[in-house]
Structure formats: C-alpha cells, structure tokens
C-alpha cells in the first residue's frame, strides 16, 4: 500500500490545498486534514496532525506556498483600487501591492517557525523558502507564489528519492535473518512517503533480510503502537509490538540483532535528538553489544550546533501523558514533565545512515567530512 502522508491539490475553483493524513486518529481512522494557508499549516504541525522531521519540513514549504497563493488571490481582488491609487501617486501597481504581500509572507514564516522547535528540517525548509524570496527580489507576488510551489514540490520529490537511497545504504549493513528493534515512527508517515529508519527496514525486507521488527509503543503519544505498527502491517513486514520497557529483556534474551531509529536533529559532533526513549535504547544496545543505527537525511544535520546539549527540546502538553483519546488515567492536578525528545551522545551511535552513505563512528571530524 502506498501511504501518501501529504499531497497538494489545486481545485477547479482556484483554491489550493495541502491534504495531510491526520496522524492523531490512526489506526482507527484514515482521515485527511486540509490546509489552505500558513496559519492552518502551522496548526497542523503544532497539533501533530503531521509529525516526523522530514514531513514537517516539506509541510512547512507547502505552507509558505499556500500562503503566497492565498495572498495573491486576496490582493487580486483589490487590484483595481490599488491601480487607481498607485497612478495618482506615480507608483506602479505591482510595487504597491508587493509591499503588503512580502510583509504578510514574513508574518507567515514566523508563525511556521514557532510551530515546533526541535526538528531542524522545519527551519531548513523555511531557509530554502527564504532563498527563493531573496532571489526573486521585487518580482510580482504571482511569480513568488509559483516559485514557492515549485520549491515545495521539488523538496517533496527529493525526499522520496533520498529516503530510497538511505534505505539501500542501510539495508547493506544488515544480514539475512535480522531482528530489528525500532522506536517511534520514522516511516512513510514521518516523511514524504517512504521513510528513514523504516525505509531501511523496507529495503532490507525487500531483500528478505528481516525476520522480525520489534516495535516500541513509544509513550506517551504511542507513535510506535499506532503508526509504525500500522505501516508495517500495510507493507506485510513481520512485526511484533512491545512495551517500551521490554527492550532490555529482549536484548538480554538474544532476540534483537540491531536497533535503528530516525532523528529530528543531528549536532555537528554527531549527537542525535530523537523521540524520548531513544537515549535509553542506545545505552541498552551498548550494554548488549548491539549496533545502534540512526537513519537521517543530510537536512537533519545542524552544523551550527556544536553538540546535543544545545538542541532545543520541546516540552509537550501534560494531557498527552495523563491520558489518551478522551480517557484519563492519571489523578487530577498531578504535575507532569513531558519532554518530547532526548539526546543520544555520538559515542553510543554505531553509524548514521544518510542518502550519501554510511557515516560510521560519528564525531565532529567525521560529520564534517560526510556532510560538507
């Protein structure tokens, strides 16, 4: 089954939409949420309709394109009045309407930038949009809107291609009969449709190397139980769901051959930020002498941050931990600490798998050689 995490639509009436699988209700429902501008796109990112670093970045790029298209339609409706005023003042109508357009685009960018703080792909995609805006200078809003949509579509296509390359590089590291443990969701739902960590698993499964995938529940938002388990079922890849706290006993019993996870940000020294619980798995893998692999595109590397201690860690709402789907299990007024991510030191990472190849023994020097 092909999983379309996000897709862009242009309706016959001229309205443009980004449709996202609502990941909050999977696997019970497969429904889509439509975004029409930067505000609705930012809300979808913040509320975890869409999640996963690559998917967040692509969604943000589409959000900028949608905002530009919305503004063009809005300003076009007032073009006649603007034309008259501009002529009276000796200013071209294009210049007159471009100023509020670019001001509104700056506001839209700021809103998207504050939707989630940890996944660096969000800021990487917005930086790509900035390059488009700067490169076009004083071009008309119509030209800008088309250019931003072209960029978003290109990032969308590129993500699928680089994930497939990552999958091939990662599959080469695995032997026949491999039993993999994975955490959170780093599959089609976290990307443009193929996956980082699950992309490696997909590629290895196609080569008949996978015996079983152990799927952590990934509390408190259950991305493993709800999303990864569902994806693996769609692909008919053998998988078994486990509680997060079962990993150590499985490793001790010799039932895990490797751990593979995705990443939301990789610092210049190779420290990795990923879903909370990843660090614990890395410690356990080292204790049991198991390889611990991270699959992440180059866009996830943040060379501006020297180490993982500088990565901003998002803290989510308390109600994500006190219950789920309308069911509360924690006592009322209980204090909650709910960081969404943790940081795994580079020394615990066997290798980082990127679209460029396998970065073994990540360190400041090795990361610089691989990324630059």
C-alpha positions as CSV (number, residue, x, y, z in Angstrom):
1,X,0.0,0.0,0.0
2,X,1.3,3.4,-0.9
3,X,1.0,5.8,2.0
4,X,0.5,9.4,0.9
5,X,1.3,11.4,4.0
6,X,0.7,14.6,2.3
7,X,-0.4,15.8,-1.1
8,X,-1.1,19.1,-2.8
9,X,-4.3,19.8,-4.7
10,X,-5.5,22.6,-6.9
11,X,-9.3,22.7,-7.0
12,X,-11.2,23.8,-10.1
13,X,-12.4,26.9,-8.3
14,X,-8.7,28.0,-7.9
15,X,-8.4,27.2,-4.2
16,X,-5.1,25.3,-3.4
17,X,-4.9,22.8,-0.6
18,X,-2.4,20.6,1.2
19,X,-4.1,17.4,2.4
20,X,-2.4,15.7,5.3
21,X,-3.2,12.3,6.8
22,X,-4.4,13.1,10.4
23,X,-1.9,11.0,12.4
24,X,-3.7,11.7,15.6
25,X,-6.5,9.2,14.8
26,X,-4.6,6.4,13.1
27,X,-5.0,3.5,13.0
28,X,-8.7,3.7,14.0
29,X,-9.4,6.1,11.2
30,X,-7.7,7.2,8.0
31,X,-8.9,10.8,7.5
32,X,-7.3,13.9,5.9
33,X,-7.0,17.5,7.2
34,X,-6.9,20.3,4.6
35,X,-4.5,23.3,5.0
36,X,-5.1,26.4,2.9
37,X,-2.6,28.9,4.2
38,X,0.4,29.2,6.6
39,X,-1.8,29.5,9.7
40,X,-3.7,26.3,9.2
41,X,-0.4,24.5,8.2
42,X,1.4,25.7,11.4
43,X,-1.6,24.5,13.4
44,X,-1.4,21.1,11.8
45,X,2.4,20.8,12.6
46,X,1.9,22.0,16.2
47,X,-1.0,19.8,16.9
48,X,0.8,16.7,15.4
49,X,-1.6,16.1,12.5
50,X,1.7,15.7,10.7
51,X,4.9,14.8,12.5
52,X,8.4,13.5,11.8
53,X,11.2,15.8,10.9
54,X,11.2,15.4,7.1
55,X,7.4,15.6,6.8
56,X,7.3,18.7,8.9
57,X,9.9,20.4,6.7
58,X,8.0,19.6,3.5
59,X,4.7,20.6,5.0
60,X,6.2,24.0,6.1
61,X,7.4,24.6,2.5
62,X,3.9,23.9,1.2
63,X,2.5,26.2,3.9
64,X,4.6,29.1,2.6
65,X,3.4,28.3,-1.0
66,X,-0.2,28.2,0.1
67,X,0.1,31.5,2.0
68,X,1.6,33.1,-1.1
69,X,-1.3,31.8,-3.3
70,X,-3.9,33.0,-0.8
71,X,-2.4,36.4,-0.6
72,X,-2.3,36.7,-4.4
73,X,-6.0,35.9,-4.6
74,X,-6.7,38.4,-1.8
75,X,-4.7,41.2,-3.4
76,X,-6.0,40.5,-6.8
77,X,-9.5,41.3,-5.5
78,X,-8.4,44.8,-4.6
79,X,-6.1,45.3,-7.6
80,X,-8.4,47.8,-9.3
81,X,-8.5,50.2,-6.3
82,X,-4.7,49.8,-5.9
83,X,-4.2,50.6,-9.5
84,X,-6.1,53.9,-9.2
85,X,-4.2,55.0,-6.1
86,X,-0.9,54.0,-7.4
87,X,-1.4,56.0,-10.6
88,X,-2.3,59.1,-8.6
89,X,1.0,58.8,-6.6
90,X,3.2,57.8,-9.5
91,X,3.9,54.3,-8.2
92,X,3.5,51.2,-10.2
93,X,0.6,48.9,-9.1
94,X,3.0,46.0,-8.8
95,X,5.2,47.8,-6.4
96,X,2.2,49.0,-4.4
97,X,0.8,45.5,-3.9
98,X,4.1,43.8,-3.4
99,X,4.9,45.6,-0.2
100,X,2.0,44.2,1.9
101,X,2.5,40.8,0.2
102,X,6.1,40.5,1.5
103,X,5.2,41.8,4.9
104,X,2.4,39.2,5.2
105,X,4.8,36.5,4.0
106,X,7.3,37.4,6.8
107,X,4.5,37.0,9.3
108,X,3.6,33.6,7.8
109,X,7.1,32.5,8.0
110,X,7.4,33.5,11.7
111,X,4.3,31.6,12.5
112,X,5.5,28.4,10.9
113,X,8.9,28.8,12.6
114,X,7.3,28.7,16.0
115,X,5.1,25.6,15.4
116,X,7.7,23.1,16.7
117,X,11.2,23.8,18.0
118,X,13.3,20.6,17.8
119,X,13.0,19.2,14.3
120,X,15.6,21.1,12.3
121,X,14.1,20.2,8.9
122,X,11.4,22.8,9.6
123,X,14.0,25.6,9.7
124,X,15.9,24.0,6.8
125,X,12.8,24.2,4.6
126,X,12.0,27.7,5.7
127,X,15.6,28.7,4.9
128,X,15.1,27.3,1.4
129,X,11.9,29.4,1.0
130,X,13.9,32.4,2.2
131,X,16.4,31.8,-0.6
132,X,13.5,31.8,-3.2
133,X,12.1,35.1,-1.8
134,X,15.5,36.7,-1.7
135,X,16.4,35.5,-5.2
136,X,13.2,36.9,-6.7
137,X,13.6,40.3,-5.1
138,X,10.9,42.7,-6.3
139,X,9.2,40.2,-8.6
140,X,5.4,40.1,-8.6
141,X,3.6,38.1,-5.9
142,X,2.2,35.8,-8.7
143,X,5.8,34.8,-9.6
144,X,6.8,34.3,-6.0
145,X,3.8,32.1,-5.3
146,X,4.6,29.9,-8.3
147,X,8.3,29.7,-7.3
148,X,7.4,28.6,-3.8
149,X,5.1,25.9,-5.0
150,X,7.8,24.7,-7.4
151,X,10.2,24.5,-4.5
152,X,7.8,22.6,-2.2
153,X,7.1,20.1,-4.9
154,X,10.8,19.6,-5.6
155,X,11.5,19.0,-1.9
156,X,8.6,16.5,-1.8
157,X,10.1,14.6,-4.7
158,X,13.6,14.8,-3.4
159,X,12.6,13.4,0.0
160,X,11.3,10.2,-1.5
161,X,14.4,9.7,-3.6
162,X,16.9,10.3,-0.8
163,X,14.9,8.1,1.5
164,X,15.2,5.3,-1.0
165,X,18.9,5.9,-1.3
166,X,19.1,5.8,2.5
167,X,17.2,2.5,2.6
168,X,19.7,0.9,0.2
169,X,22.7,2.1,2.2
170,X,21.2,0.9,5.4
171,X,20.0,-2.5,4.1
172,X,23.6,-3.3,3.1
173,X,24.5,-3.2,6.8
174,X,22.1,-6.0,7.7
175,X,22.4,-9.7,7.4
176,X,19.8,-12.2,6.5
177,X,17.6,-13.2,9.4
178,X,17.9,-9.8,11.2
179,X,15.6,-8.9,14.1
180,X,15.4,-5.2,14.4
181,X,14.1,-3.0,17.2
182,X,12.8,0.4,16.3
183,X,11.4,3.3,18.2
184,X,8.7,5.9,17.4
185,X,7.8,6.3,13.8
186,X,10.4,7.1,11.1
187,X,8.4,5.7,8.1
188,X,6.3,7.0,5.3
189,X,4.1,8.9,7.8
190,X,7.2,10.8,9.0
191,X,8.5,11.7,5.5
192,X,7.1,12.3,2.0
193,X,6.1,8.6,1.7
194,X,8.9,6.1,2.2
195,X,10.8,6.5,5.5
196,X,14.2,6.9,7.1
197,X,14.5,4.1,9.7
198,X,11.5,2.3,8.2
199,X,12.9,3.0,4.8
200,X,16.0,0.9,5.7
201,X,13.6,-1.8,7.1
202,X,11.5,-1.7,3.9
203,X,14.6,-2.1,1.7
204,X,16.0,-4.9,3.9
205,X,12.6,-6.7,3.8
206,X,12.6,-6.5,0.0
207,X,15.9,-8.3,0.2
208,X,14.4,-10.9,2.5
209,X,16.7,-10.0,5.4
210,X,14.1,-9.2,8.0
211,X,12.8,-11.9,10.3
212,X,11.0,-9.6,12.7
213,X,10.7,-5.9,13.7
214,X,10.2,-5.2,17.4
215,X,8.1,-2.1,17.6
216,X,8.2,0.0,20.8
217,X,4.9,1.5,21.8
218,X,6.7,4.9,22.2
219,X,4.9,6.5,25.0
220,X,3.2,8.8,25.7
221,X,1.9,9.6,22.2
222,X,2.1,5.9,21.0
223,X,3.7,6.6,17.6
224,X,5.1,3.1,17.5
225,X,1.9,1.3,18.6
226,X,-0.4,3.4,16.4
227,X,1.7,4.4,13.4
228,X,4.7,2.2,12.9
229,X,2.7,-1.0,13.6
230,X,0.1,0.2,11.1
231,X,2.7,0.9,8.5
232,X,4.4,-2.4,8.8
233,X,1.0,-4.2,8.6
234,X,0.3,-2.3,5.3
235,X,3.7,-3.5,4.0
236,X,3.2,-7.0,5.3
237,X,6.5,-6.8,7.1
238,X,6.7,-9.2,10.1
239,X,6.5,-7.2,13.3
240,X,5.7,-7.5,17.0
241,X,4.5,-4.7,19.3
242,X,6.2,-4.4,22.7
243,X,6.0,-2.1,25.7
244,X,8.9,0.4,25.8
245,X,10.2,-1.2,29.0
246,X,10.6,-4.7,27.3
247,X,13.6,-3.8,25.2
248,X,16.3,-4.7,27.8
249,X,14.9,-8.2,28.5
250,X,14.6,-8.9,24.7
251,X,18.2,-7.9,24.2
252,X,19.3,-10.0,27.2
253,X,17.5,-13.0,25.7
254,X,19.3,-12.6,22.4
255,X,16.2,-11.7,20.4
256,X,17.4,-8.4,19.0
257,X,20.2,-8.0,16.4
258,X,20.2,-4.3,15.8
259,X,18.4,-1.1,16.8
260,X,17.5,1.5,14.1
261,X,15.8,4.9,14.7
262,X,15.3,8.1,12.9
263,X,16.3,11.6,14.1
264,X,14.9,15.1,14.4
265,X,18.3,16.9,14.7
266,X,21.9,15.8,14.5
267,X,24.5,18.2,16.0
268,X,27.9,18.9,14.5
269,X,29.6,16.4,16.7
270,X,27.1,13.6,15.9
271,X,24.9,13.8,18.9
272,X,21.3,12.9,17.9
273,X,18.0,14.2,19.1
274,X,15.1,11.8,18.6
275,X,11.9,10.8,20.3
276,X,12.1,10.5,24.1
277,X,13.3,7.0,25.0
278,X,15.9,6.8,22.2
279,X,18.8,7.5,24.5
280,X,17.8,4.7,26.8
281,X,17.7,2.3,23.9
282,X,21.2,3.4,22.8
283,X,22.5,2.7,26.3
284,X,20.9,-0.7,26.3
285,X,22.3,-1.5,22.8
286,X,25.8,-0.6,24.0
287,X,25.4,-2.8,27.1
288,X,24.3,-5.7,25.0
289,X,26.9,-5.1,22.2
290,X,24.3,-4.4,19.6
291,X,24.7,-2.0,16.7
292,X,22.7,1.2,17.1
293,X,21.9,2.9,13.8
294,X,20.3,6.3,13.1
295,X,18.8,7.0,9.7
296,X,18.6,10.7,8.9
297,X,18.8,12.8,5.7
298,X,21.5,15.5,5.5
299,X,18.8,18.1,6.0
300,X,18.6,16.9,9.6
301,X,22.2,17.8,10.4
302,X,22.6,21.2,12.2
303,X,26.2,22.1,11.9
304,X,25.5,25.4,13.7
305,X,25.1,23.5,17.0
306,X,28.4,22.2,18.4
307,X,26.8,19.4,20.4
308,X,23.5,17.9,21.5
309,X,23.3,20.0,24.7
310,X,22.4,23.0,22.5
311,X,19.5,21.3,20.8
312,X,16.2,22.8,22.0
313,X,14.0,20.1,23.5
314,X,10.2,20.6,23.0
315,X,8.0,20.0,26.1
316,X,4.5,18.9,25.1
317,X,1.2,19.4,26.9
318,X,0.5,17.5,30.1
319,X,-2.6,15.9,28.8
320,X,-0.6,13.8,26.4
321,X,0.8,11.9,29.4
322,X,-2.2,11.9,31.7
323,X,-4.4,10.0,29.3
324,X,-5.2,9.4,25.6
325,X,-8.2,9.7,23.3
326,X,-10.5,11.1,26.0
327,X,-9.6,8.5,28.6
328,X,-7.7,9.8,31.7
329,X,-5.7,7.5,33.9
330,X,-3.6,9.9,36.0
331,X,-5.0,11.7,39.0
332,X,-6.3,15.2,38.6
333,X,-3.8,18.1,39.3
334,X,-0.9,15.7,39.0
335,X,2.3,17.6,37.9
336,X,3.7,16.3,34.6
337,X,7.1,16.6,32.9
338,X,6.7,15.7,29.2
339,X,9.8,16.4,27.0
340,X,9.1,15.1,23.5
341,X,12.8,14.3,22.7
342,X,16.0,13.3,24.3
343,X,19.6,13.4,23.0
344,X,21.8,10.4,22.4
345,X,25.6,11.1,22.6
346,X,27.5,10.3,19.4
347,X,29.7,7.8,21.3
348,X,26.7,5.5,21.5
349,X,25.8,5.7,17.8
350,X,27.4,2.9,15.7
351,X,26.6,4.8,12.4
352,X,24.3,7.4,10.9
353,X,22.8,6.4,7.6
354,X,22.2,9.2,5.1
355,X,21.4,9.5,1.4
356,X,25.1,9.9,0.9
357,X,26.1,6.7,2.5
358,X,27.0,5.4,6.0
359,X,28.7,7.7,8.5
360,X,30.5,5.3,10.9
361,X,31.6,6.4,14.3
362,X,30.1,9.9,14.2
363,X,32.4,12.6,15.5
364,X,32.9,16.3,14.7
365,X,35.5,15.4,12.1
366,X,33.6,12.6,10.5
367,X,30.4,14.6,10.4
368,X,32.1,17.5,8.7
369,X,33.7,15.2,6.1
370,X,30.4,13.5,5.4
371,X,28.0,16.5,5.3
372,X,30.1,19.3,3.8
